[in-house]
Amino acid sequence: SIADELAAAYALSREPGTLAYRKWEIYNKAPYLSATHGNRYVNNYANRRAVGYGTLKKGERLPEGAVLAKDSFTVTSEGEIFAAALFLMQKLAPGKSPKTGDWRYVMVLPDGSYFGDSEGDNAADVAYCHTCHKTKKRNDFLFFVPKQYRR
């Protein structure tokens, strides 16, 4: 019920991924709680360049231009639903950002403002994204949808 509200708010940022992510393939069958994304409920989307995201094998890499999006929301104990951040990962050209495995991390707040962009403003504010993702270096720095929520 909050999906349209999330997409409209994120789009205010004018970040390309925010304008299109709801048209991309969704990789989960229901929102799931993500401890690493602030204990928020999330959905995982991937653009056409990221085809195969859900089936990558050890050592395989997504191509330049692949973008993953994770919208999020919180639910109170009273059942109220509140919009939360959108997390984006964009695969950059080889060698563009060796310190992040050639991934760009962006976090857009639910009012459309930027929290941070690892390749731009407030890069230090999203440095923790790669700190977590680097534990999955052998999987192109990617985590995957928990098995019970995969489509």
PASEBA-1860 file (N, C-alpha, C; in nm, 3 decimals):
! residues 151
1> SIADELAA> 0.081/-0.121/0.000/0.000/0.000/0.000/0.084/0.126/0.000 ~ 0.210/0.115/0.034/0.298/0.232/0.041/0.387/0.245/-0.083 ~ 0.384/0.149/-0.172/0.476/0.144/-0.286/0.472/0.269/-0.372 ~ 0.353/0.316/-0.409/0.343/0.435/-0.494/0.396/0.558/-0.422 ~ 0.367/0.570/-0.293/0.417/0.683/-0.214/0.569/0.683/-0.210 ~ 0.628/0.567/-0.190/0.775/0.556/-0.188/0.834/0.602/-0.320 ~ 0.784/0.546/-0.429/0.839/0.576/-0.562/0.827/0.725/-0.594 ~ 0.715/0.785/-0.563/0.696/0.928/-0.591/0.792/1.014/-0.510
9> AYALSREP> 0.811/0.980/-0.385/0.902/1.058/-0.299/1.047/1.043/-0.343 ~ 1.091/0.920/-0.371/1.229/0.898/-0.414/1.258/0.970/-0.545 ~ 1.158/0.974/-0.635/1.176/1.036/-0.767/1.209/1.184/-0.756 ~ 1.173/1.247/-0.647/1.205/1.389/-0.628/1.355/1.414/-0.632 ~ 1.434/1.312/-0.604/1.580/1.325/-0.605/1.636/1.340/-0.747 ~ 1.560/1.295/-0.846/1.602/1.294/-0.985/1.718/1.198/-1.014 ~ 1.751/1.115/-0.917/1.850/1.010/-0.937/1.788/0.912/-1.037 ~ 1.856/0.880/-1.149/1.796/0.795/-1.252/1.731/0.666/-1.200
17> GTLAYRKW> 1.795/0.596/-1.111/1.738/0.471/-1.060/1.606/0.490/-0.987 ~ 1.587/0.605/-0.926/1.464/0.629/-0.851/1.345/0.646/-0.944 ~ 1.370/0.688/-1.065/1.263/0.714/-1.160/1.212/0.586/-1.226 ~ 1.292/0.480/-1.223/1.258/0.360/-1.300/1.247/0.232/-1.219 ~ 1.296/0.228/-1.096/1.314/0.100/-1.029/1.187/0.016/-1.016 ~ 1.071/0.079/-1.004/0.948/0.000/-0.988/0.910/-0.077/-1.115 ~ 0.973/-0.044/-1.227/0.948/-0.116/-1.352/1.046/-0.231/-1.372 ~ 1.145/-0.239/-1.285/1.246/-0.344/-1.296/1.194/-0.474/-1.236
25> EIYNKAPY> 1.269/-0.581/-1.261/1.233/-0.710/-1.204/1.248/-0.704/-1.052 ~ 1.149/-0.760/-0.983/1.156/-0.768/-0.837/1.198/-0.910/-0.802 ~ 1.288/-0.924/-0.706/1.347/-1.053/-0.674/1.292/-1.118/-0.547 ~ 1.203/-1.050/-0.478/1.143/-1.111/-0.358/0.992/-1.120/-0.377 ~ 0.933/-1.223/-0.314/0.789/-1.242/-0.326/0.710/-1.167/-0.221 ~ 0.778/-1.118/-0.119/0.715/-1.037/-0.014/0.824/-0.954/0.052 ~ 0.790/-0.837/0.105/0.891/-0.759/0.177/0.945/-0.841/0.293 ~ 1.073/-0.822/0.324/1.134/-0.895/0.435/1.215/-0.799/0.521
33> LSATHGNR> 1.232/-0.833/0.645/1.303/-0.749/0.740/1.454/-0.761/0.716 ~ 1.521/-0.646/0.699/1.665/-0.645/0.673/1.736/-0.575/0.788 ~ 1.803/-0.652/0.870/1.877/-0.597/0.983/1.987/-0.503/0.936 ~ 2.047/-0.532/0.821/2.157/-0.449/0.772/2.110/-0.320/0.706 ~ 1.982/-0.304/0.691/1.926/-0.180/0.635/1.835/-0.113/0.739 ~ 1.882/-0.111/0.861/1.813/-0.040/0.967/1.691/-0.109/1.023 ~ 1.686/-0.243/1.015/1.569/-0.319/1.059/1.442/-0.269/0.992 ~ 1.456/-0.243/0.863/1.341/-0.200/0.783/1.298/-0.316/0.694
41> YVNNYANR> 1.173/-0.311/0.649/1.127/-0.406/0.549/1.174/-0.355/0.414 ~ 1.221/-0.446/0.330/1.277/-0.408/0.200/1.221/-0.495/0.088 ~ 1.235/-0.442/-0.033/1.210/-0.514/-0.158/1.333/-0.497/-0.245 ~ 1.370/-0.599/-0.320/1.489/-0.596/-0.406/1.449/-0.591/-0.553 ~ 1.501/-0.491/-0.624/1.476/-0.474/-0.767/1.610/-0.471/-0.840 ~ 1.611/-0.510/-0.967/1.732/-0.504/-1.049/1.696/-0.465/-1.191 ~ 1.777/-0.377/-1.250/1.750/-0.335/-1.388/1.792/-0.445/-1.486 ~ 1.769/-0.422/-1.615/1.798/-0.524/-1.717/1.946/-0.558/-1.725
49> RAVGYGTL> 2.033/-0.461/-1.699/2.177/-0.487/-1.701/2.218/-0.583/-1.589 ~ 2.135/-0.592/-1.487/2.165/-0.679/-1.372/2.100/-0.815/-1.384 ~ 2.059/-0.851/-1.504/1.996/-0.981/-1.524/2.089/-1.089/-1.469 ~ 2.033/-1.182/-1.397/2.113/-1.287/-1.336/2.154/-1.255/-1.194 ~ 2.114/-1.139/-1.143/2.151/-1.100/-1.007/2.121/-1.211/-0.907 ~ 2.006/-1.270/-0.917/1.966/-1.372/-0.820/2.035/-1.507/-0.836 ~ 2.108/-1.525/-0.946/2.170/-1.656/-0.971/2.322/-1.647/-0.992 ~ 2.381/-1.536/-0.952/2.526/-1.523/-0.967/2.597/-1.634/-0.891
57> KKGERLPE> 2.701/-1.685/-0.952/2.783/-1.787/-0.887/2.914/-1.723/-0.841 ~ 2.981/-1.789/-0.750/3.108/-1.740/-0.696/3.202/-1.702/-0.811 ~ 3.257/-1.582/-0.804/3.350/-1.535/-0.904/3.286/-1.461/-1.020 ~ 3.154/-1.472/-1.040/3.087/-1.400/-1.147/3.064/-1.255/-1.104 ~ 3.057/-1.167/-1.202/3.038/-1.025/-1.177/2.923/-0.971/-1.262 ~ 2.853/-0.873/-1.208/2.752/-0.804/-1.287/2.824/-0.703/-1.378 ~ 2.764/-0.671/-1.493/2.830/-0.580/-1.587/2.813/-0.433/-1.548 ~ 2.895/-0.350/-1.606/2.883/-0.206/-1.590/2.740/-0.164/-1.627
65> GAVLAKDS> 2.683/-0.076/-1.548/2.547/-0.029/-1.573/2.439/-0.106/-1.498 ~ 2.477/-0.218/-1.436/2.380/-0.292/-1.354/2.345/-0.205/-1.234 ~ 2.216/-0.198/-1.203/2.171/-0.120/-1.087/2.075/-0.206/-1.006 ~ 2.099/-0.207/-0.876/2.011/-0.275/-0.782/1.947/-0.169/-0.693 ~ 1.819/-0.186/-0.664/1.748/-0.091/-0.579/1.679/-0.167/-0.468 ~ 1.678/-0.107/-0.352/1.613/-0.167/-0.236/1.532/-0.056/-0.169 ~ 1.398/-0.057/-0.191/1.316/0.041/-0.120/1.286/-0.014/0.019 ~ 1.246/0.073/0.110/1.228/0.026/0.247/1.119/0.105/0.319
73> FTVTSEGE> 1.067/0.040/0.423/0.966/0.103/0.508/0.971/0.038/0.645 ~ 0.913/0.107/0.741/0.905/0.053/0.877/0.759/0.030/0.912 ~ 0.739/-0.060/1.007/0.605/-0.090/1.057/0.611/-0.085/1.209 ~ 0.525/-0.003/1.268/0.523/0.009/1.414/0.448/-0.110/1.475 ~ 0.458/-0.124/1.605/0.387/-0.233/1.674/0.236/-0.215/1.662 ~ 0.191/-0.094/1.630/0.048/-0.068/1.611/0.005/-0.091/1.465 ~ 0.099/-0.130/1.381/0.069/-0.159/1.241/0.077/-0.039/1.149 ~ 0.125/0.075/1.198/0.141/0.192/1.112/0.264/0.171/1.023
81> IFAAALFL> 0.252/0.215/0.897/0.359/0.198/0.800/0.417/0.335/0.766 ~ 0.551/0.343/0.768/0.619/0.468/0.737/0.726/0.446/0.631 ~ 0.732/0.539/0.537/0.834/0.535/0.432/0.973/0.546/0.493 ~ 1.068/0.480/0.432/1.208/0.487/0.474/1.295/0.504/0.349 ~ 1.422/0.484/0.361/1.518/0.514/0.254/1.513/0.417/0.137 ~ 1.566/0.465/0.024/1.592/0.382/-0.093/1.743/0.365/-0.103 ~ 1.787/0.242/-0.119/1.929/0.210/-0.131/1.956/0.166/-0.274 ~ 2.055/0.226/-0.337/2.091/0.192/-0.474/2.237/0.149/-0.480
89> MQKLAPGK> 2.263/0.050/-0.565/2.400/0.008/-0.597/2.411/0.008/-0.748 ~ 2.509/0.079/-0.800/2.530/0.088/-0.944/2.669/0.038/-0.977 ~ 2.677/-0.058/-1.068/2.807/-0.111/-1.110/2.873/-0.012/-1.206 ~ 2.993/0.031/-1.170/3.068/0.128/-1.248/3.161/0.058/-1.346 ~ 3.224/0.137/-1.431/3.321/0.083/-1.525/3.437/0.021/-1.449 ~ 3.497/-0.086/-1.503/3.611/-0.148/-1.435/3.720/-0.046/-1.405 ~ 3.766/-0.045/-1.279/3.872/0.045/-1.237/3.825/0.183/-1.194 ~ 3.697/0.212/-1.209/3.645/0.345/-1.174/3.652/0.371/-1.023
97> SPKTGDWR> 3.625/0.268/-0.943/3.628/0.284/-0.798/3.681/0.155/-0.734 ~ 3.812/0.130/-0.746/3.868/0.006/-0.692/3.840/-0.014/-0.544 ~ 3.832/0.093/-0.467/3.811/0.078/-0.322/3.672/0.025/-0.289 ~ 3.577/0.034/-0.384/3.442/-0.019/-0.360/3.408/-0.133/-0.455 ~ 3.509/-0.195/-0.515/3.481/-0.304/-0.608/3.405/-0.256/-0.730 ~ 3.423/-0.127/-0.763/3.356/-0.063/-0.877/3.204/-0.055/-0.859 ~ 3.162/-0.038/-0.735/3.021/-0.015/-0.705/3.003/0.127/-0.652 ~ 2.896/0.190/-0.692/2.854/0.320/-0.639/2.736/0.292/-0.547
105> YVMVLPDG> 2.739/0.351/-0.429/2.631/0.336/-0.331/2.561/0.470/-0.313 ~ 2.430/0.469/-0.321/2.349/0.590/-0.303/2.236/0.558/-0.207 ~ 2.210/0.652/-0.118/2.095/0.639/-0.028/2.010/0.765/-0.042 ~ 1.883/0.746/-0.077/1.788/0.855/-0.093/1.686/0.843/0.019 ~ 1.662/0.954/0.087/1.567/0.955/0.198/1.423/0.962/0.146 ~ 1.325/0.930/0.228/1.187/0.922/0.181/1.124/1.056/0.143 ~ 1.199/1.166/0.159/1.149/1.295/0.109/1.217/1.333/-0.023 ~ 1.297/1.240/-0.079/1.365/1.264/-0.205/1.501/1.328/-0.191
113> SYFGDSEG> 1.544/1.358/-0.070/1.677/1.418/-0.051/1.783/1.308/-0.045 ~ 1.906/1.346/-0.079/2.017/1.253/-0.073/2.070/1.243/0.070 ~ 2.092/1.121/0.115/2.166/1.101/0.238/2.314/1.098/0.203 ~ 2.346/1.029/0.093/2.484/1.021/0.050/2.500/0.947/-0.081 ~ 2.613/0.973/-0.146/2.649/0.912/-0.273/2.798/0.882/-0.266 ~ 2.836/0.758/-0.274/2.977/0.722/-0.258/3.067/0.784/-0.365 ~ 3.008/0.831/-0.473/3.084/0.896/-0.580/3.055/1.046/-0.586 ~ 2.995/1.101/-0.481/2.958/1.242/-0.484/2.941/1.299/-0.345
121> DNAADVAY> 2.831/1.372/-0.328/2.805/1.439/-0.201/2.787/1.342/-0.085 ~ 2.843/1.380/0.029/2.830/1.303/0.153/2.877/1.158/0.140 ~ 2.984/1.139/0.064/3.037/1.003/0.042/3.069/0.932/0.173 ~ 3.120/1.004/0.270/3.154/0.943/0.398/3.031/0.889/0.470 ~ 2.915/0.949/0.443/2.792/0.906/0.510/2.742/0.770/0.462 ~ 2.787/0.727/0.346/2.746/0.596/0.295/2.864/0.498/0.285 ~ 2.976/0.536/0.343/3.094/0.447/0.340/3.065/0.314/0.409 ~ 2.976/0.315/0.508/2.942/0.191/0.578/2.876/0.090/0.485
129> CHTCHKTK> 2.816/0.136/0.375/2.754/0.042/0.280/2.859/-0.057/0.230 ~ 2.971/-0.003/0.182/3.074/-0.093/0.130/3.144/-0.169/0.242 ~ 3.154/-0.110/0.359/3.214/-0.180/0.472/3.140/-0.312/0.495 ~ 3.009/-0.309/0.483/2.929/-0.431/0.499/2.941/-0.519/0.374 ~ 2.925/-0.460/0.256/2.925/-0.538/0.132/3.060/-0.602/0.102 ~ 3.169/-0.546/0.153/3.299/-0.606/0.120/3.315/-0.744/0.182 ~ 3.230/-0.781/0.276/3.234/-0.917/0.329/3.189/-1.019/0.225 ~ 3.128/-0.970/0.117/3.080/-1.057/0.009/3.159/-1.037/-0.120
137> KRNDFLFF> 3.286/-1.006/-0.106/3.372/-0.981/-0.222/3.365/-1.094/-0.324 ~ 3.363/-1.217/-0.279/3.362/-1.331/-0.373/3.232/-1.340/-0.453 ~ 3.127/-1.267/-0.409/2.998/-1.263/-0.480/2.975/-1.127/-0.543 ~ 3.083/-1.063/-0.590/3.075/-0.929/-0.649/3.018/-0.829/-0.549 ~ 3.046/-0.851/-0.421/3.005/-0.762/-0.312/2.853/-0.760/-0.291 ~ 2.787/-0.866/-0.332/2.640/-0.870/-0.326/2.588/-0.966/-0.221 ~ 2.483/-0.923/-0.155/2.401/-1.010/-0.072/2.281/-1.047/-0.158 ~ 2.212/-1.153/-0.122/2.097/-1.196/-0.200/1.973/-1.205/-0.112
145> VPKQYRR> 1.859/-1.206/-0.175/1.733/-1.219/-0.103/1.735/-1.349/-0.024 ~ 1.692/-1.346/0.103/1.686/-1.471/0.180/1.601/-1.576/0.106 ~ 1.644/-1.701/0.113/1.580/-1.808/0.035/1.428/-1.813/0.051 ~ 1.377/-1.794/0.171/1.233/-1.806/0.190/1.154/-1.693/0.125 ~ 1.222/-1.587/0.080/1.153/-1.474/0.016/1.183/-1.463/-0.134 ~ 1.267/-1.552/-0.188/1.303/-1.545/-0.330/1.184/-1.582/-0.419 ~ 1.179/-1.516/-0.532/1.076/-1.546/-0.633/1.119/-1.663/-0.716
END
